[in-house]
């Protein structure tokens, strides 16, 4: 991916390109990590790179489902609340039985589905606000698909920033050198591709 989203001729294309750019940031931040490193929590936060990738996969699915089903609610989760709450807690953690490659594969598949939804849906379609969720507004009945995609851009960019800090805490790697390595950019005097310390 380039270092910035490309220019676009219309609003929808701009939204989709900025969303795709934020999605791709997680492939760069994970570049070269082992499963153990992706699972590690080296900062004061309990979050890991793998846990964040798992979380943004689930977050995209939730919001894309809402946009896909608008102006209706998506089908309700029939599971008991305790099971749903356990899943919510688990979505932030990379389990011992999970691999970074597996999490990235699931993330890549959800990225494609999310982009499909926002490429196809009318941006003005109403997306109903669940009033049983305390952090959602009680005085607003509907968002729009446009609002949802903007919210996802904000959500992914926030978590990409979290992931940057965690990655730098693991091995001091920063985004542009990781992007250069992931995308095989030509090296210059001021940008070098990231390499493991052992190969430096």
C-alpha positions as CSV (number, residue, x, y, z in Angstrom):
1,X,0.0,0.0,0.0
2,X,1.2,3.6,-0.5
3,X,2.0,5.9,2.4
4,X,-1.3,7.7,1.9
5,X,-4.8,6.9,0.5
6,X,-5.1,7.8,-3.2
7,X,-7.2,10.7,-4.3
8,X,-10.7,9.8,-5.4
9,X,-13.4,11.4,-7.6
10,X,-16.4,11.1,-5.3
11,X,-17.4,10.8,-1.6
12,X,-17.9,7.0,-1.6
13,X,-14.6,6.3,-3.1
14,X,-12.8,8.6,-0.7
15,X,-14.5,6.9,2.3
16,X,-13.7,3.4,1.0
17,X,-10.1,4.3,0.2
18,X,-9.5,5.8,3.7
19,X,-11.1,2.8,5.3
20,X,-8.9,0.4,3.3
21,X,-5.8,2.4,4.2
22,X,-6.6,2.0,7.9
23,X,-7.2,-1.7,7.4
24,X,-3.8,-2.1,5.7
25,X,-2.0,-0.4,8.6
26,X,-2.5,-3.6,10.7
27,X,-0.6,-5.7,8.1
28,X,2.3,-3.4,8.3
29,X,2.4,-3.2,12.1
30,X,2.3,-7.1,12.3
31,X,5.1,-7.4,9.7
32,X,7.9,-9.8,10.9
33,X,6.4,-10.6,14.3
34,X,6.4,-14.1,15.7
35,X,3.3,-15.5,17.3
36,X,4.9,-15.0,20.7
37,X,5.6,-11.3,19.9
38,X,2.1,-10.7,18.5
39,X,0.7,-12.2,21.8
40,X,2.9,-10.1,24.1
41,X,1.8,-7.1,26.0
42,X,5.0,-5.0,26.4
43,X,3.4,-1.7,27.2
44,X,1.4,-0.6,30.3
45,X,-1.7,-1.7,28.3
46,X,-3.1,-5.2,28.4
47,X,-3.5,-5.1,24.6
48,X,-1.3,-7.0,22.2
49,X,-0.9,-6.6,18.4
50,X,-2.6,-9.9,17.9
51,X,-5.4,-9.0,20.2
52,X,-6.0,-5.7,18.4
53,X,-6.1,-7.4,15.0
54,X,-8.7,-9.8,16.5
55,X,-10.7,-6.9,17.9
56,X,-10.8,-4.8,14.8
57,X,-11.9,-7.9,12.8
58,X,-14.9,-8.3,15.2
59,X,-15.6,-4.6,15.3
60,X,-15.8,-4.4,11.5
61,X,-18.1,-7.4,11.3
62,X,-20.5,-5.9,13.9
63,X,-20.7,-2.5,12.1
64,X,-20.8,-4.0,8.6
65,X,-23.7,-6.2,9.7
66,X,-25.6,-3.1,11.0
67,X,-25.0,-1.2,7.7
68,X,-25.9,-4.3,5.6
69,X,-29.2,-4.8,7.3
70,X,-30.3,-1.1,7.6
71,X,-32.9,0.3,8.0
72,X,-33.6,-2.9,10.0
73,X,-31.6,-4.2,12.9
74,X,-29.4,-7.2,12.1
75,X,-30.6,-10.6,13.5
76,X,-30.3,-10.7,17.3
77,X,-27.6,-12.9,18.8
78,X,-29.6,-15.8,20.4
79,X,-26.9,-16.9,22.8
80,X,-27.1,-16.2,26.6
81,X,-25.7,-12.9,27.7
82,X,-22.9,-14.6,29.7
83,X,-21.7,-16.3,26.5
84,X,-21.8,-13.1,24.5
85,X,-19.9,-11.3,27.3
86,X,-17.2,-14.0,27.3
87,X,-16.8,-13.6,23.6
88,X,-16.5,-9.9,23.9
89,X,-13.7,-10.2,26.5
90,X,-12.0,-12.9,24.3
91,X,-12.0,-10.7,21.2
92,X,-9.3,-8.5,22.8
93,X,-6.9,-11.3,23.5
94,X,-4.7,-13.5,21.2
95,X,-5.1,-17.0,22.7
96,X,-2.3,-19.5,23.1
97,X,-4.0,-21.7,20.4
98,X,-4.2,-18.8,17.9
99,X,-1.6,-17.8,15.3
100,X,-0.8,-14.4,13.9
101,X,-1.2,-15.9,10.4
102,X,-4.7,-17.2,11.3
103,X,-5.8,-13.8,12.7
104,X,-4.5,-12.0,9.7
105,X,-6.3,-14.3,7.3
106,X,-9.6,-13.7,9.2
107,X,-8.9,-10.0,9.2
108,X,-8.2,-10.0,5.5
109,X,-11.5,-11.8,4.8
110,X,-13.5,-9.4,7.0
111,X,-11.8,-6.4,5.4
112,X,-13.0,-7.5,1.9
113,X,-16.5,-8.0,3.2
114,X,-16.6,-4.7,5.0
115,X,-15.4,-2.9,1.8
116,X,-18.1,-4.7,-0.2
117,X,-20.8,-3.5,2.1
118,X,-19.7,0.1,2.0
119,X,-19.2,0.0,-1.8
120,X,-22.7,-1.3,-2.4
121,X,-25.0,0.3,0.3
122,X,-26.6,3.7,-0.2
123,X,-24.7,6.1,2.1
124,X,-28.0,7.7,3.2
125,X,-29.6,4.4,4.3
126,X,-30.7,4.6,7.9
127,X,-28.9,2.4,10.4
128,X,-31.0,2.0,13.6
129,X,-29.4,2.9,17.0
130,X,-29.8,0.2,19.7
131,X,-31.1,2.0,22.8
132,X,-30.2,-0.8,25.1
133,X,-26.5,-0.1,24.8
134,X,-25.5,2.6,27.4
135,X,-22.7,4.2,25.3
136,X,-25.0,4.7,22.3
137,X,-27.1,8.0,22.1
138,X,-30.5,7.7,23.6
139,X,-31.8,10.8,21.7
140,X,-30.9,9.5,18.2
141,X,-32.9,6.8,16.5
142,X,-30.8,6.3,13.3
143,X,-27.3,6.8,12.0
144,X,-26.6,6.6,8.3
145,X,-24.3,4.2,6.4
146,X,-22.2,7.3,5.8
147,X,-21.8,7.8,9.5
148,X,-21.0,4.1,10.1
149,X,-18.1,4.1,7.6
150,X,-16.8,7.3,9.1
151,X,-17.0,5.7,12.6
152,X,-15.1,2.7,11.4
153,X,-12.3,4.8,9.9
154,X,-12.1,6.5,13.3
155,X,-12.2,3.2,15.2
156,X,-9.5,1.5,13.1
157,X,-7.2,4.6,13.1
158,X,-7.4,4.8,16.9
159,X,-6.5,1.1,17.3
160,X,-3.8,1.3,14.6
161,X,-2.2,4.0,16.8
162,X,-2.4,1.7,19.8
163,X,-0.8,-1.1,17.7
164,X,2.0,1.3,16.6
165,X,3.0,1.9,20.3
166,X,2.8,-1.7,21.2
167,X,5.0,-2.7,18.2
168,X,7.6,0.0,19.0
169,X,7.6,-1.4,22.6
170,X,8.4,-4.9,21.2
171,X,11.3,-4.1,19.0
172,X,11.5,-0.4,18.4
173,X,10.1,-0.8,14.9
174,X,8.1,2.2,13.5
175,X,5.4,2.5,10.9
176,X,7.3,3.8,7.9
177,X,10.1,1.3,8.0
178,X,7.5,-1.5,8.5
179,X,5.5,-0.2,5.5
180,X,8.7,-0.1,3.5
181,X,9.3,-3.7,4.3
182,X,5.8,-4.9,3.9
183,X,5.4,-3.2,0.5
184,X,9.0,-3.5,-0.6
185,X,9.5,0.2,-1.1
186,X,12.8,1.3,-2.7
187,X,15.2,2.3,0.1
188,X,16.4,5.9,0.4
189,X,18.8,7.7,2.7
190,X,16.0,8.5,5.0
191,X,13.7,5.4,4.7
192,X,15.1,1.9,5.1
193,X,13.1,-1.3,5.2
194,X,12.6,-2.9,8.6
195,X,14.9,-5.9,9.3
196,X,15.1,-8.1,12.3
197,X,17.9,-7.1,14.6
198,X,19.7,-10.3,14.1
199,X,20.0,-9.5,10.4
200,X,20.9,-5.9,10.8
